[in-house]
Amino acid sequence: MFFVAVGGLALAGFAERGYVFPVHSGGPFGALGFIADIATGGFYFAAHVMERAGSDMALAAGDIGTRLIAAAGVVNLLAIVDVLEIASGKRG
């Protein structure tokens, strides 16, 4: 279910031509954006293949796409934390 959620959010963000943060993003918000984007896993690397035309930040859809890609990464990070809690025995 998490794979479907992360994949759906990431692909929707890519379809909206959201901005994918590069490794050397300027400032703390750029770094947080990169961490959220890289947390999508393989979708981050697929974005560089799909995003040949670049992001479309001139339209509101590009801004929404950026948020969807970041949300996909945050959902994936929450899934990782959940798995680690279950594996450590903190949650049943």
N, CA, C and O atoms as CSV, one atom per row, in Angstrom:
chain,resi,resn,atom,element,x,y,z
A,1,MET,N,N,0.815,-1.193,0.000
A,1,MET,CA,C,0.000,0.000,0.000
A,1,MET,C,C,0.866,1.267,0.000
A,1,MET,O,O,0.552,2.254,-0.665
A,2,PHE,N,N,1.968,1.210,0.767
A,2,PHE,CA,C,2.838,2.389,0.791
A,2,PHE,C,C,3.490,2.613,-0.566
A,2,PHE,O,O,3.655,3.755,-0.993
A,3,PHE,N,N,3.858,1.541,-1.242
A,3,PHE,CA,C,4.462,1.688,-2.569
A,3,PHE,C,C,3.482,2.347,-3.528
A,3,PHE,O,O,3.863,3.201,-4.328
A,4,VAL,N,N,2.227,1.949,-3.445
A,4,VAL,CA,C,1.201,2.544,-4.314
A,4,VAL,C,C,1.002,4.020,-3.961
A,4,VAL,O,O,0.849,4.859,-4.849
A,5,ALA,N,N,1.004,4.333,-2.657
A,5,ALA,CA,C,0.825,5.725,-2.237
A,5,ALA,C,C,2.008,6.586,-2.675
A,5,ALA,O,O,1.823,7.664,-3.240
A,6,VAL,N,N,3.221,6.105,-2.412
A,6,VAL,CA,C,4.414,6.865,-2.785
A,6,VAL,C,C,4.503,6.992,-4.301
A,6,VAL,O,O,4.770,8.075,-4.823
A,7,GLY,N,N,4.280,5.890,-5.003
A,7,GLY,CA,C,4.344,5.917,-6.467
A,7,GLY,C,C,3.290,6.824,-7.071
A,7,GLY,O,O,3.571,7.567,-8.012
A,8,GLY,N,N,2.084,6.767,-6.538
A,8,GLY,CA,C,1.015,7.629,-7.053
A,8,GLY,C,C,1.302,9.103,-6.837
A,8,GLY,O,O,1.106,9.917,-7.740
A,9,LEU,N,N,1.769,9.450,-5.637
A,9,LEU,CA,C,2.106,10.848,-5.366
A,9,LEU,C,C,3.267,11.323,-6.236
A,9,LEU,O,O,3.226,12.420,-6.794
A,10,ALA,N,N,4.299,10.493,-6.345
A,10,ALA,CA,C,5.471,10.877,-7.131
A,10,ALA,C,C,5.114,11.028,-8.610
A,10,ALA,O,O,5.494,12.015,-9.240
A,11,LEU,N,N,4.402,10.078,-9.154
A,11,LEU,CA,C,4.045,10.158,-10.575
A,11,LEU,C,C,3.100,11.321,-10.858
A,11,LEU,O,O,3.187,11.963,-11.905
A,12,ALA,N,N,2.196,11.586,-9.915
A,12,ALA,CA,C,1.308,12.751,-10.090
A,12,ALA,C,C,2.126,14.042,-10.059
A,12,ALA,O,O,1.856,14.968,-10.824
A,13,GLY,N,N,3.115,14.103,-9.183
A,13,GLY,CA,C,3.985,15.280,-9.128
A,13,GLY,C,C,4.806,15.450,-10.388
A,13,GLY,O,O,5.007,16.567,-10.865
A,14,PHE,N,N,5.284,14.328,-10.930
A,14,PHE,CA,C,6.050,14.401,-12.183
A,14,PHE,C,C,5.151,14.809,-13.340
A,14,PHE,O,O,5.572,15.557,-14.223
A,15,ALA,N,N,3.914,14.321,-13.340
A,15,ALA,CA,C,2.972,14.678,-14.402
A,15,ALA,C,C,2.639,16.166,-14.362
A,15,ALA,O,O,2.375,16.777,-15.398
A,16,GLU,N,N,2.654,16.742,-13.170
A,16,GLU,CA,C,2.400,18.183,-13.021
A,16,GLU,C,C,3.654,19.003,-13.282
A,16,GLU,O,O,3.634,20.229,-13.183
A,17,ARG,N,N,4.749,18.317,-13.618
A,17,ARG,CA,C,6.050,18.931,-13.896
A,17,ARG,C,C,6.570,19.728,-12.712
A,17,ARG,O,O,6.999,20.874,-12.848
A,18,GLY,N,N,6.519,19.082,-11.529
A,18,GLY,CA,C,7.054,19.698,-10.319
A,18,GLY,C,C,8.568,19.728,-10.332
A,18,GLY,O,O,9.210,19.007,-11.097
A,19,TYR,N,N,9.123,20.554,-9.494
A,19,TYR,CA,C,10.573,20.743,-9.400
A,19,TYR,C,C,11.171,19.624,-8.556
A,19,TYR,O,O,10.704,19.361,-7.448
A,20,VAL,N,N,12.197,18.967,-9.077
A,20,VAL,CA,C,12.939,17.947,-8.339
A,20,VAL,C,C,14.240,18.597,-7.891
A,20,VAL,O,O,15.045,19.023,-8.719
A,21,PHE,N,N,14.443,18.673,-6.578
A,21,PHE,CA,C,15.600,19.369,-6.025
A,21,PHE,C,C,16.890,18.626,-6.342
A,21,PHE,O,O,16.957,17.409,-6.169
A,22,PRO,N,N,17.917,19.341,-6.804
A,22,PRO,CA,C,19.219,18.704,-7.061
A,22,PRO,C,C,19.987,18.517,-5.751
A,22,PRO,O,O,19.564,18.977,-4.690
A,23,VAL,N,N,21.125,17.831,-5.855
A,23,VAL,CA,C,21.946,17.544,-4.669
A,23,VAL,C,C,22.408,18.828,-3.999
A,23,VAL,O,O,22.358,18.936,-2.774
A,24,HIS,N,N,22.849,19.788,-4.772
A,24,HIS,CA,C,23.383,21.033,-4.216
A,24,HIS,C,C,22.333,22.128,-4.300
A,24,HIS,O,O,22.485,23.100,-5.040
A,25,SER,N,N,21.261,21.955,-3.527
A,25,SER,CA,C,20.224,22.982,-3.473
A,25,SER,C,C,20.646,24.041,-2.478
A,25,SER,O,O,21.164,23.729,-1.406
A,26,GLY,N,N,20.424,25.280,-2.831
A,26,GLY,CA,C,20.843,26.366,-1.961
A,26,GLY,C,C,19.935,26.542,-0.766
A,26,GLY,O,O,18.712,26.497,-0.895
A,27,GLY,N,N,20.523,26.741,0.387
A,27,GLY,CA,C,19.776,27.053,1.595
A,27,GLY,C,C,19.198,25.833,2.290
A,27,GLY,O,O,19.211,24.724,1.757
A,28,PRO,N,N,18.686,26.066,3.503
A,28,PRO,CA,C,18.143,24.948,4.278
A,28,PRO,C,C,16.871,24.348,3.675
A,28,PRO,O,O,16.657,23.140,3.769
A,29,PHE,N,N,16.033,25.172,3.064
A,29,PHE,CA,C,14.806,24.642,2.476
A,29,PHE,C,C,15.104,23.814,1.236
A,29,PHE,O,O,14.407,22.839,0.958
A,30,GLY,N,N,16.126,24.192,0.498
A,30,GLY,CA,C,16.553,23.388,-0.639
A,30,GLY,C,C,17.082,22.039,-0.194
A,30,GLY,O,O,16.836,21.021,-0.842
A,31,ALA,N,N,17.815,22.035,0.922
A,31,ALA,CA,C,18.332,20.772,1.458
A,31,ALA,C,C,17.194,19.880,1.939
A,31,ALA,O,O,17.213,18.673,1.702
A,32,LEU,N,N,16.203,20.461,2.613
A,32,LEU,CA,C,15.047,19.675,3.046
A,32,LEU,C,C,14.261,19.145,1.854
A,32,LEU,O,O,13.761,18.021,1.878
A,33,GLY,N,N,14.158,19.956,0.821
A,33,GLY,CA,C,13.481,19.504,-0.396
A,33,GLY,C,C,14.209,18.349,-1.042
A,33,GLY,O,O,13.583,17.408,-1.529
A,34,PHE,N,N,15.543,18.414,-1.049
A,34,PHE,CA,C,16.329,17.316,-1.613
A,34,PHE,C,C,16.143,16.043,-0.798
A,34,PHE,O,O,15.983,14.963,-1.367
A,35,ILE,N,N,16.162,16.155,0.527
A,35,ILE,CA,C,15.979,14.977,1.378
A,35,ILE,C,C,14.608,14.364,1.143
A,35,ILE,O,O,14.484,13.142,1.051
A,36,ALA,N,N,13.573,15.197,1.046
A,36,ALA,CA,C,12.231,14.681,0.787
A,36,ALA,C,C,12.154,14.023,-0.583
A,36,ALA,O,O,11.514,12.982,-0.740
A,37,ASP,N,N,12.801,14.624,-1.572
A,37,ASP,CA,C,12.759,14.061,-2.923
A,37,ASP,C,C,13.542,12.762,-3.028
A,37,ASP,O,O,13.075,11.812,-3.657
A,38,ILE,N,N,14.728,12.702,-2.422
A,38,ILE,CA,C,15.553,11.496,-2.516
A,38,ILE,C,C,14.898,10.350,-1.748
A,38,ILE,O,O,15.160,9.183,-2.038
A,39,ALA,N,N,14.049,10.671,-0.772
A,39,ALA,CA,C,13.362,9.632,0.003
A,39,ALA,C,C,12.317,8.889,-0.831
A,39,ALA,O,O,11.804,7.857,-0.399
A,40,THR,N,N,12.001,9.398,-2.009
A,40,THR,CA,C,11.069,8.661,-2.861
A,40,THR,C,C,11.735,7.439,-3.477
A,40,THR,O,O,11.067,6.608,-4.092
A,41,GLY,N,N,13.044,7.327,-3.314
A,41,GLY,CA,C,13.760,6.140,-3.789
A,41,GLY,C,C,13.983,6.174,-5.284
A,41,GLY,O,O,14.468,7.166,-5.829
A,42,GLY,N,N,13.632,5.097,-5.937
A,42,GLY,CA,C,13.852,4.971,-7.375
A,42,GLY,C,C,13.092,6.000,-8.189
A,42,GLY,O,O,13.471,6.307,-9.319
A,43,PHE,N,N,12.027,6.530,-7.622
A,43,PHE,CA,C,11.264,7.547,-8.345
A,43,PHE,C,C,12.081,8.827,-8.528
A,43,PHE,O,O,11.887,9.557,-9.500
A,44,TYR,N,N,12.991,9.097,-7.594
A,44,TYR,CA,C,13.848,10.283,-7.728
A,44,TYR,C,C,14.728,10.167,-8.967
A,44,TYR,O,O,14.877,11.118,-9.735
A,45,PHE,N,N,15.307,8.985,-9.145
A,45,PHE,CA,C,16.190,8.788,-10.294
A,45,PHE,C,C,15.397,8.699,-11.590
A,45,PHE,O,O,15.880,9.114,-12.643
A,46,ALA,N,N,14.192,8.166,-11.519
A,46,ALA,CA,C,13.323,8.140,-12.701
A,46,ALA,C,C,12.899,9.552,-13.092
A,46,ALA,O,O,12.639,9.823,-14.265
A,47,ALA,N,N,12.829,10.445,-12.116
A,47,ALA,CA,C,12.432,11.827,-12.402
A,47,ALA,C,C,13.423,12.505,-13.325
A,47,ALA,O,O,13.040,13.299,-14.183
A,48,HIS,N,N,14.695,12.193,-13.150
A,48,HIS,CA,C,15.700,12.823,-14.007
A,48,HIS,C,C,15.622,12.298,-15.434
A,48,HIS,O,O,16.025,12.987,-16.372
A,49,VAL,N,N,15.118,11.114,-15.601
A,49,VAL,CA,C,14.907,10.581,-16.947
A,49,VAL,C,C,13.649,11.194,-17.553
A,49,VAL,O,O,13.630,11.549,-18.731
A,50,MET,N,N,12.596,11.318,-16.739
A,50,MET,CA,C,11.317,11.837,-17.218
A,50,MET,C,C,11.324,13.347,-17.373
A,50,MET,O,O,10.557,13.882,-18.174
A,51,GLU,N,N,12.170,14.048,-16.627
A,51,GLU,CA,C,12.125,15.499,-16.556
A,51,GLU,C,C,13.108,16.149,-17.515
A,51,GLU,O,O,13.868,17.032,-17.116
A,52,ARG,N,N,13.105,15.734,-18.746
A,52,ARG,CA,C,14.017,16.321,-19.739
A,52,ARG,C,C,13.639,17.764,-20.066
A,52,ARG,O,O,14.512,18.585,-20.346
A,53,ALA,N,N,12.349,18.074,-20.032
A,53,ALA,CA,C,11.913,19.433,-20.361
A,53,ALA,C,C,12.077,20.375,-19.180
A,53,ALA,O,O,11.944,21.588,-19.347
A,54,GLY,N,N,12.359,19.859,-17.996
A,54,GLY,CA,C,12.507,20.697,-16.814
A,54,GLY,C,C,11.181,20.922,-16.122
A,54,GLY,O,O,10.122,20.535,-16.616
A,55,SER,N,N,11.263,21.546,-14.983
A,55,SER,CA,C,10.048,21.796,-14.219
A,55,SER,C,C,9.285,22.968,-14.827
A,55,SER,O,O,9.834,23.743,-15.610
A,56,ASP,N,N,8.025,23.083,-14.459
A,56,ASP,CA,C,7.165,24.137,-14.976
A,56,ASP,C,C,6.663,24.962,-13.797
A,56,ASP,O,O,5.504,24.847,-13.397
A,57,MET,N,N,7.536,25.787,-13.249
A,57,MET,CA,C,7.173,26.563,-12.076
A,57,MET,C,C,6.409,27.836,-12.426
A,57,MET,O,O,6.006,28.577,-11.529
A,58,ALA,N,N,6.209,28.097,-13.695
A,58,ALA,CA,C,5.460,29.285,-14.092
A,58,ALA,C,C,3.972,29.104,-13.821
A,58,ALA,O,O,3.247,30.085,-13.651
A,59,LEU,N,N,3.523,27.880,-13.783
A,59,LEU,CA,C,2.117,27.588,-13.532
A,59,LEU,C,C,1.926,27.061,-12.119
A,59,LEU,O,O,2.865,26.548,-11.510
A,60,ALA,N,N,0.726,27.186,-11.604
A,60,ALA,CA,C,0.430,26.663,-10.273
A,60,ALA,C,C,0.577,25.155,-10.237
A,60,ALA,O,O,0.877,24.594,-9.183
A,61,ALA,N,N,0.371,24.487,-11.360
A,61,ALA,CA,C,0.486,23.028,-11.398
A,61,ALA,C,C,1.912,22.592,-11.076
A,61,ALA,O,O,2.100,21.558,-10.435
A,62,GLY,N,N,2.915,23.347,-11.501
A,62,GLY,CA,C,4.300,23.015,-11.195
A,62,GLY,C,C,4.582,23.100,-9.709
A,62,GLY,O,O,5.324,22.284,-9.162
A,63,ASP,N,N,3.988,24.090,-9.054
A,63,ASP,CA,C,4.160,24.234,-7.613
A,63,ASP,C,C,3.468,23.091,-6.876
A,63,ASP,O,O,4.013,22.555,-5.911
A,64,ILE,N,N,2.284,22.720,-7.322
A,64,ILE,CA,C,1.571,21.592,-6.722
A,64,ILE,C,C,2.345,20.301,-6.958
A,64,ILE,O,O,2.424,19.457,-6.064
A,65,GLY,N,N,2.915,20.136,-8.142
A,65,GLY,CA,C,3.711,18.953,-8.446
A,65,GLY,C,C,4.914,18.831,-7.523
A,65,GLY,O,O,5.263,17.731,-7.094
A,66,THR,N,N,5.551,19.963,-7.217
A,66,THR,CA,C,6.691,19.963,-6.297
A,66,THR,C,C,6.258,19.476,-4.926
A,66,THR,O,O,6.973,18.706,-4.286
A,67,ARG,N,N,5.101,19.915,-4.472
A,67,ARG,CA,C,4.582,19.499,-3.158
A,67,ARG,C,C,4.208,18.021,-3.165
A,67,ARG,O,O,4.410,17.333,-2.164
A,68,LEU,N,N,3.674,17.527,-4.263
A,68,LEU,CA,C,3.310,16.112,-4.341
A,68,LEU,C,C,4.546,15.221,-4.285
A,68,LEU,O,O,4.527,14.173,-3.639
A,69,ILE,N,N,5.614,15.628,-4.953
A,69,ILE,CA,C,6.853,14.846,-4.932
A,69,ILE,C,C,7.431,14.833,-3.516
A,69,ILE,O,O,7.877,13.788,-3.042
A,70,ALA,N,N,7.426,15.977,-2.844
A,70,ALA,CA,C,7.927,16.039,-1.471
A,70,ALA,C,C,7.048,15.210,-0.537
A,70,ALA,O,O,7.558,14.544,0.363
A,71,ALA,N,N,5.740,15.246,-0.744
A,71,ALA,CA,C,4.831,14.444,0.086
A,71,ALA,C,C,5.089,12.956,-0.099
A,71,ALA,O,O,4.983,12.186,0.856
A,72,ALA,N,N,5.424,12.547,-1.310
A,72,ALA,CA,C,5.744,11.140,-1.560
A,72,ALA,C,C,6.962,10.721,-0.749
A,72,ALA,O,O,6.986,9.626,-0.187
A,73,GLY,N,N,7.970,11.579,-0.685
A,73,GLY,CA,C,9.156,11.267,0.097
A,73,GLY,C,C,8.870,11.197,1.585
A,73,GLY,O,O,9.400,10.331,2.281
A,74,VAL,N,N,8.037,12.100,2.077
A,74,VAL,CA,C,7.698,12.098,3.500
A,74,VAL,C,C,6.895,10.849,3.858
A,74,VAL,O,O,7.125,10.254,4.911
A,75,VAL,N,N,5.963,10.444,3.005
A,75,VAL,CA,C,5.207,9.213,3.239
A,75,VAL,C,C,6.148,8.016,3.273
A,75,VAL,O,O,5.982,7.122,4.103
A,76,ASN,N,N,7.125,7.990,2.389
A,76,ASN,CA,C,8.090,6.892,2.368
A,76,ASN,C,C,8.942,6.889,3.635
A,76,ASN,O,O,9.218,5.823,4.185
A,77,LEU,N,N,9.363,8.063,4.108
A,77,LEU,CA,C,10.117,8.137,5.361
A,77,LEU,C,C,9.278,7.662,6.548
A,77,LEU,O,O,9.792,6.985,7.438
A,78,LEU,N,N,7.999,8.010,6.564
A,78,LEU,CA,C,7.118,7.538,7.637
A,78,LEU,C,C,6.954,6.025,7.597
A,78,LEU,O,O,6.870,5.383,8.644
A,79,ALA,N,N,6.909,5.457,6.410
A,79,ALA,CA,C,6.822,3.996,6.281
A,79,ALA,C,C,8.091,3.343,6.813
A,79,ALA,O,O,8.019,2.298,7.459
A,80,ILE,N,N,9.251,3.938,6.554
A,80,ILE,CA,C,10.517,3.405,7.051
A,80,ILE,C,C,10.548,3.452,8.576
A,80,ILE,O,O,10.957,2.484,9.216
A,81,VAL,N,N,10.122,4.564,9.157
A,81,VAL,CA,C,10.086,4.688,10.614
A,81,VAL,C,C,9.133,3.658,11.207
A,81,VAL,O,O,9.431,3.063,12.243
A,82,ASP,N,N,7.999,3.445,10.569
A,82,ASP,CA,C,7.027,2.464,11.032
A,82,ASP,C,C,7.620,1.056,11.021
A,82,ASP,O,O,7.448,0.301,11.978
A,83,VAL,N,N,8.306,0.709,9.959
A,83,VAL,CA,C,8.936,-0.616,9.863
A,83,VAL,C,C,10.010,-0.777,10.936
A,83,VAL,O,O,10.117,-1.841,11.546
A,84,LEU,N,N,10.804,0.263,11.173
A,84,LEU,CA,C,11.842,0.183,12.203
A,84,LEU,C,C,11.238,0.024,13.601
A,84,LEU,O,O,11.791,-0.707,14.423
A,85,GLU,N,N,10.127,0.685,13.884
A,85,GLU,CA,C,9.459,0.533,15.174
A,85,GLU,C,C,8.913,-0.868,15.351
A,85,GLU,O,O,9.028,-1.442,16.434
A,86,ILE,N,N,8.327,-1.426,14.320
A,86,ILE,CA,C,7.787,-2.781,14.396
A,86,ILE,C,C,8.931,-3.780,14.586
A,86,ILE,O,O,8.815,-4.710,15.384
A,87,ALA,N,N,10.036,-3.591,13.854
A,87,ALA,CA,C,11.167,-4.517,13.952
A,87,ALA,C,C,11.838,-4.461,15.315
A,87,ALA,O,O,12.344,-5.477,15.791
A,88,SER,N,N,11.853,-3.298,15.952
A,88,SER,CA,C,12.489,-3.171,17.262
A,88,SER,C,C,11.588,-3.657,18.393
A,88,SER,O,O,12.046,-3.782,19.528
A,89,GLY,N,N,10.328,-3.933,18.108
A,89,GLY,CA,C,9.405,-4.420,19.130
A,89,GLY,C,C,8.673,-3.339,19.872
A,89,GLY,O,O,7.935,-3.638,20.812
A,90,LYS,N,N,8.847,-2.080,19.487
A,90,LYS,CA,C,8.142,-0.986,20.146
A,90,LYS,C,C,6.670,-0.990,19.809
A,90,LYS,O,O,5.839,-0.519,20.586
A,91,ARG,N,N,6.350,-1.529,18.637
A,91,ARG,CA,C,4.949,-1.652,18.208
A,91,ARG,C,C,4.713,-3.078,17.772
A,91,ARG,O,O,5.613,-3.746,17.261
A,92,GLY,N,N,3.522,-3.526,17.974
A,92,GLY,CA,C,3.203,-4.910,17.638
A,92,GLY,C,C,2.585,-5.007,16.331
A,92,GLY,O,O,2.249,-6.104,15.887
